[in-house]
Amino acid sequence: MADRSTAAVDVADNSGEESLTAQADQSTADGVAKNREQDTDSDEAQENAGTDGSGKTSPPELHSGHKLARRYRLEECVTRLDGFSSWRAVDEKLRRAVGVHILPADHARARSVLAAARSSALLGDPRFVQVLDAVEENDVVYVVHEWLPDATELTTLLAAGPLEVYDAYQMVSQIASAMAAAHREGLSHLRLNPNSVLRTSTGQWRIRGLAVNAALRGVSSDTPQRTDTESIGALLYASLTQRWPYESDAYGLTGLPKDVGLLPPDQVRAGVHRGLSELAMRALANDGATASRHESACTTPEELVKAIGEMPRIRPPEPAFTTPPDYQRTTYQQGTYGRPAPRPGATQPVPTPPPPLQSRTGKVLKWAVSALLIAALGLGSWQLADALMDQGSKSDDTNKTQTTEGNEKGGDRRAPAKPLAIQGAQEYVAKGAAQAPGDVGNTFDGDGSTYWRTKTYREGPDMNPAYKPGVGIVYDLGSEQSVTSSSIGLLHQGAHTTITLYATDSPGSSTPISSMRKLGTETTTGGQATVKVDKPVKTRYVLVWLTALPSAPGDAYSEPGYKQAITDLKFTG
């Protein structure tokens, strides 16, 4: 990132711990989806924040086709107000669409915007639209961020009606968790609204404008955690009722009736989930009173995440099954194809059956059929008699015959599967760095609390074959064994994990996957995967290869992102 500055802007509460703001610059990034952000007068009135003046500086005179740093070509202006403009642009170096915020270098808020963008880029949380560049050059300050062509604003989703219960639950869970992580690093949003929340085509929710939107408009707050928590409550309220929880209309939503106060969502619209209704009231401000009828108010995103965790989990709806229509016999099958349809109520004539075969050919056919029937009856009688005569002699050695046939035809298939002992293992590295080679033994030590984990990747769930086609471990069975299946315990659940078994001739990484024999593949969203081998194969070395990793939150060892860990693995043969 070019032209780094050590300036910082106070956009979050000070927790007493060193945050990303102390490491570099402060504030965060703004991400743009295909829907444009719309700012309204009521938007400013609904946020508990102050605004400083932007001065008399006018925005730079820019036009479509203009290039920044000989790299970013401006395509379309999506916002122009308050001395700055936002554009859809093309990064000609990487050949991808990006979003750009531009304002004059002498703008009153230029320093704070740069600081916000730079500190946001350090967060690196995939739940936020990422800042890609923040530069000051030629009397212009500009911030480059991701452009999400497959994402849809919550504003657009609510225009069609309230969200389904499961979708609203997923939205508030993911947004609250993301904002809690941001506040732990000293970053806040201060302008969370339906325009800044996006749902991707995979169903994931992402936040744009973390602190950058607030810096662009000079918004600040003495209680940033309370401000963001109330905004999350407003988003949930709108998702359940298709109404904005204030008296004024905003974001295409109708406000509440005047002089009636803040009504719970389940009193505004019938059929609202009771637990989510109370959760929205706990997050919203309520004139200093208890926000819920039974529970205490949530004043921080962390408290909101805890309240969501205490709720009964809301499961996705079952897929609807449509009964196929009854079979309709066509007129062609009835022998009337091409004829006009009969009039309603008209009596249909009974078709006359065809006359019996009277010609010489017909007589020959009748005699031939009769002869075949007589021959079939005679053959069947002879076989029945032969079976009855041999029944007594065969009954004595029935058990012996069955045992012999079982050994000859299917003895091996009926043999019960047995566990195969693992003698050793080591990581297989196709490209790039190893994951955790010292922990491979944790996958077959019989202890489900220990595991081998992958690194965290920002793209997923399918891994990018350009720089990391997959990760995995080669297991040594000691000698050639017939492998029929593998049971693999996984630490992280979610969409999705893909595991493939390969038979290889060496324990190292020298043998390319293209030279190995594929045994079977399994894709799962749960904590256990069973890979069945299509056809049992004898091999000494088996590669367990992961090519898709689910999104998982951060922990003491790694940041949030796409990752997986194997807790316990067994082979059967």
N, C-alpha and C positions, 0 to 999 in steps of 0.2 A: 504494500500500500504506500503510495507516494506521499511526500511532504508531511511526515508525521509531526504532530505538535504535542506539547506537554500540557496544554491548556485543558481545563475540565469545567464541566458545568454541573451544578447540583440539581440532579433530576430524581434523586431517590433519598430515602431516609438513611441516616448514618447509624449503622448497627454496631459500631465499635470494633468490627473485624475488618481486616484488609480485604478489599473487594477488587473487582476488575477496574473500577474507577481509580483506585490507588495505583494499579499497575500501569495504566496508560491513560487514555482519555475517557470521558464519561458520556453517557447517554446511549442510544441504540439505533438500530437500523430500521429502514422503512422498506417493505416489500410490496410489489405491485402485481396484481393479477390482471386478468383481461378486462375486468370491470373497473371503471374509473371511480376515483374517490370524489364524493360530492360533499362540499362543505356548505352548511346552512347557518343562518343566524341563530336558529334554535340550538344548533350544535354547541355554539359557544356558551349559550345561556345554561345548558344542562350540565356543564362540567364545573366542579368546585375548584377553579384554578384562576390565576391572574394572568394578564397579558401585558407585556411591555411593548413600547412603541417600536416600530420598525424603521423610523426615520423617514426621510423624504426620498430615499434612494429608490430609483425605478429599476425594474428588472432588466437584465441585458437584452438587447435586441437580437433575438435568435429566430431562426426559421428552419423549416424542414430541409434536411440535407446538410446542415451545418455540422462540422466535425469537431469534437473535443479531443485534444491530445493525439490528433491524427488517427483516432481509433474508434471513438463512439460517434456514430452517425445518427443525428436526431431524426425521428420519423414523424411523430405526432405529439402535439401538446395536449395533455390530459387535464392539467390544472394550471391556472395562472391567477394568483391573488397575493396580496400583502407583500409585494416586492420580490416574490420568487415564483418559479414555474417548475412543473413536473412534466417529464417527457417519456414517451416510449421510444427507445433507441435500439441500435444494432451494434454489438461489439464485433467489428470487422476482423479483429485478430482471432477471436475464438468462434466467430460465426454463430452467435446466439443473440436472442433478444434480451435486453436489459431495461431497467428503469433508471431515470436520472433526475435528481433534484438540482436546480441551478439557481444561484442568487449572486448578486454583486459582492465582490470582496469587501467593500466598505459598508455592507449592510449591517445594521445594528446587531443582528443575530448570527452573522457569518461564523464567528469564532465558536459559539456554542454549538452550532450545527456540525462543524467539523469535529469538535470534541465528542459529541454524541455519537456520530457515525463511527469514529475510530474505536471507542470503547465498546460499542455494540458488536463490531467485527470480532473483538476478542472473545465475546461470549460463545460463539460457535455452536449454539443450540439449534438443531434442525427444526425445532418447532417454531422458530422465528424466521421470517424472510431475511436472508443474509445480505449484509453490506459487502460489496465487492471492491470498492475503491472510494477514497475521499481525498480530493485534491484541491489545491488553490493555485491557479496559474492564469496569467493574462487578465488580471483584475476580476476573475470569476472564481467562485467556489462551487464545486459540484460534487454530489454524492451519487455513486453508482450502486444499484442493488439488483437483486434477482427480479426476474419477470416470470410470473407463473401462468402460462397460457391455459393450463388445464384446471385452474382453480376458480371457484365461484364465491363472490362475496355473500355474507350472510344476508345483506340487504336484498339481494336478488332471490335468495331462497325463501325469505319471509314474504316476498311479494306474492308467492303462489299459495301461502297459507302457513299455519304454525308447523313446526317440526314434529316429527313423530317422537314418541317418548324416548326411544332408544337413541335417536339422533341428538336430541336435546341433552340427554345424559352424557353422551360421548363428548359433545361440545363443551359443556361446563367442566367435565373432568379434565380434558386435555388443556383447555385454556387456563384453568386454575393451577394445574400442575406446572405449566410453562411459566406463568407469572410468578409463582412461588420460587422457582429456580432463578429467575431474573432478579428478584428482590434479594435473594441470598447473596448475589454478586453486586448489590448496590445499584441496580438498574430498575427503572420504573417506566411505565408507558404514559399514563396521564391522559390518554385520548382513546381509550378502548371504546369502540362503538361498532355497529354492524358493518361499517365500511372497512374496518381494519381487521376483521376476522374472516378467514377464507377456508373453504373446504375443497380439498384436492379430489381428483378423480378416484383415488384409492380410499377415500373416506377419512383421511387425516385432516385435522384442523391446524391451521398455521396463523400466526399473528404478524401483521406488518406494522411498521411505524413505531417500534419500541424506542421511546425517547426522541427519535429523530422528528417525528410529527410534532411532539411537544416543543422541541427546540426550534423548528421552523416557524411555529406560531407564537413563541415566547410564553408557553404555558408552564406554570410551576405550581407546586402545592406544598403546604406545610405538613400534610399527612398523606404522602404518596401511596402508602400501602392501603390506607382506608379508601382513597380515591379509586385505585384500581380494583379493589374488592367490590365496591359499590357498582362499578362499571360492569364487572362480571355478573353481578346480580341482575343488572338491567338487561344484559344480553340473554340471560336465562329467562327472565320475565317475558321478554319479547318473543323468544323462541316458543314459549308455551302458549301465549295468548294472541300473538300477532298484534299486540298493542305496546306502545311505548309507555313506561311506568312514570310518566310525568304529565303535566297538564297540556304542554305544547306538543304539536305534531313534529315528528322528525324521522328522517331516513325512510320516508314512504309509509310510516306507521302512524296510526291515529293515537293521540294521547288519551289519558284518562279523563273522565268527566271532572269538571271543576268543583271545588268545595266538598269533595267526598273523601279526600285523603287517599292513602295508598291501600288499595284493595288487594287481597291475596289473589294470585292467578286462578285458583280454583273457584273463586267467586266471580271472576271476570268471564270465564269460559268454562262450559261444562266439559267433564271428562278429563280434566287436567290431573296428572299424577300428583297425589297428595304429598309424597316425599319431596319431589322437585319443587312443588309450590312453596312448601315451608323453607326449603333451601334458598330459594330466590328471596324470600322475605328476610331471612337471616343475613343475607349479604347486602340488601338495600338499606339505605338510611331511612329512619322512621321517626324523625323529630326527637331523637334522643331516647325514645322508648325502646323496649325490647322488640327486636325485629320479628320475632316469631312468637306464637302463642304458647309454646312449650319449651323452646330452646333459647340459649343466649345468642346474641348477635355475633357474626363473624366479621372481624375488623381487619384481617390480613389474609392474603391468598393462602398462607400456610394453614390458618385455621379453617379456611374453606375446603382445602384439600382433605383435612382431617375429618370434617363433617361429611364430605362425600364418601370417604372410606367407611364411615359408620353406618351408611345407608345400606339396605339390602341391594345387592347387585341387580341391575336391570339387564336382562338378556335380550338379544336381538329377536325380532319376531320370526316365527316359523314361516318358511316359504309357502306361499299359497299354492294349492294343488287344484288345477282345473280339470273337472271331469270331462273326458272326451265325449263328443256327441254320439248319439245312437247311430248304428250302422244303417245307412239308407240304401236300399236296393234300387239300382238304376233301371230305367226303362229299357236300356240295351240288354240287360240280363234277362228281362222278361220277354224279349223277342219283339219289342215294339219300337226299336231304335229308328228314328226318322219319321215316325208316324205322328200325326197331331194328337195332342193331349185330349183326353175325354172331357166333356163338359161336366161340371159338378152336378151330381144327382142323377146322371144318366146311367142306365142299367148296362153293365158290361156283359157281352156275350161270352159264354163259356167256350174256350177254344176246343176244337174237335181234335181228338187224339189221332195221330197218324195211323194209317192202316198197317196191318201186320205185313211182314215180308212175304210176298207171294211169288216172286220170280224164282228162277233156277238158282241164282246166286244166293237169294235169301234162304232157300232150303239147304244149300251146302253149308252156309254159316250156322244154321240151327243144328245140323248133324255134328259139325265140328265142335261147337260149344258143348253139346251133350256128351261127346266122346271125352273131352277134357274134364268135364265134371266127374264122369265115371272113373277116369284114371286117377283123379285126385282123391276120390273117395277110397279107391282100392289101395293107393299108396299110404293114405292115412291109417286105414285099418291094419295094414301089414306092420307099420311102425308101432302102432299101439299094442298089437299082439306080441311083437318082439320085445317091447319094453316090459310087459307083464311077465313074460317067461324068464327074463334075465334079472328081474327084481330081487328074487331070492338069493341068487348067487352073488349079486353085487352088494347086498346089505351087510355081509360079513366083513368086507374090507373097505367100508365107506370112510371110516376115520383115517385109515392109512392113505387112501386115495386123496382125501382132502388135504392131508398134511403134505403129501408129495407135491400136489398141484400148487399149494401155497408157497412151498420153497422154490418151485420152478418159475412161477408167474409173478408173485407179488410179495414174497417174504421181505425183501428189502424195503418196500414202500410202507409196509405196516409196522416196521420197527420204530419204536418211539424215538423222538429226537433227544439228543443228549447234549449237554453244555460242552463247549470246547474251551480248553484252558489256554489262556493268553500268556506267552512266555516273555514278551517284551513289546515295546512300541517306540516309535519316534515320529516327529512331525514330517509331513511332506510339504515342501515349499516349491510350488510351481513358478512363482514370480514374486519378487519383492522380499520383504522381511519375514522372519518367522513370527509366530504368535506368542506362545508360552511353552517352549520346548522342555523346560524343566518340570512342567506339570502334567505331562502325558500319562505318567503312572497313576495319577488320581482317577483316571477314567476306568480302571479295572482293579482298584484296590478294595472293592466291596463296601466302600463308605460313600453314601449318597451325599454327604455334606461337603466333600472335596470335589474339585472339578478342574478341568482344563478349559481356559477361556480364550476367545478370539480378541483381537483388537476391536476398537470402535470405528465404524465407517459412517461417513456422512450421507452416502447414497445407498439406497436399498429399496425393497429387500433383496432383489437380485443383485449379485456382485458384478462389478464392471470387469469384463474379461480383458480390457485394454491394459489395466495395471494390476488387477488382482482377480484372476479367474475363479479362485476358490481357496479354501483352507481345509486342512485335514490331517489325519494321523494314519500311518501304516502300522498294522498289528502283526506280530510274529506268533504263529500258532505252534511253533516248534518243529512240525513236520507237516507233510501234505495231509490236509483234512478235507472232508466233504462238507462244505458250508451250505446250509439251507436257509438261514435267516440271522438277523441281528437285531437285538433290542437295545435302544439308545435312550438314556435319560437326558433331558434337556433342562437347563436352568431357567431360560426365558421363554415365555409363551407369547403368542400373537402371530399376525400374518407377516411372513410365514417362514418356515425353515424347510429347505430342500436338502436331502441327504442321498448320496449315491454310493453303492459299494462297487469296488473294482478288485479283480484278482491281478496281482502283480508278481513279478519274478524276483524282486529285490526289496530290501527294507528301506532303501534310501530314496532320494529324489531324482536320481539319474534317469529313471525310466519315465518317459512322457506318458501322460494319460491316454493319448491317442493310441499307444501301443498296448494298453491294458485291456482286459476283458471285462465288460460291464456285467454286473450280477443282478442289480435291481435298484430301484429309486423309490423314495417316499417323500411326500410333502405334507407337513403337519403344522397346525397352529397351537398344539397342546404341549405338554411337558414330557411326552413320551413318543418315540417314533419306532415302529417295527418295520424293517426293510426285509421283504421276503425275496429270496433268490428265485428267479424264474425257472432255472434248471440247475440242480445241485452241481457244483464244480469243485474239484479237488485242487487245493492251493495251499501254500504255506503262508503267504503274505496277503493281507486284505487291507485295501485303502478305504477308509471312511472319509468321504469327500463332501464338504458343505459348500453349496453354491448360492444359497439364499439365507439371509439372516433377518430376524424380526427386529422391530424397533423396541428398545428397552430404555428405562430411565437410568440416570447416573447412579453410581454407587461409590464406595470407598476406593475402588480400583480404576474406574474409568468414567468418562463423561457419557451423557446420554447420546444415543445414536443407534445404529444397526449393529448388533452383536449377538453372540450366542456362547454358551458354555455346555460342555458334556460332563455330566455328573457320574454316570455309571453305564458301562457298555458290556454286553455279553453276546457271544456267538453260539449258535446251535448247529448241529450237524447230524 
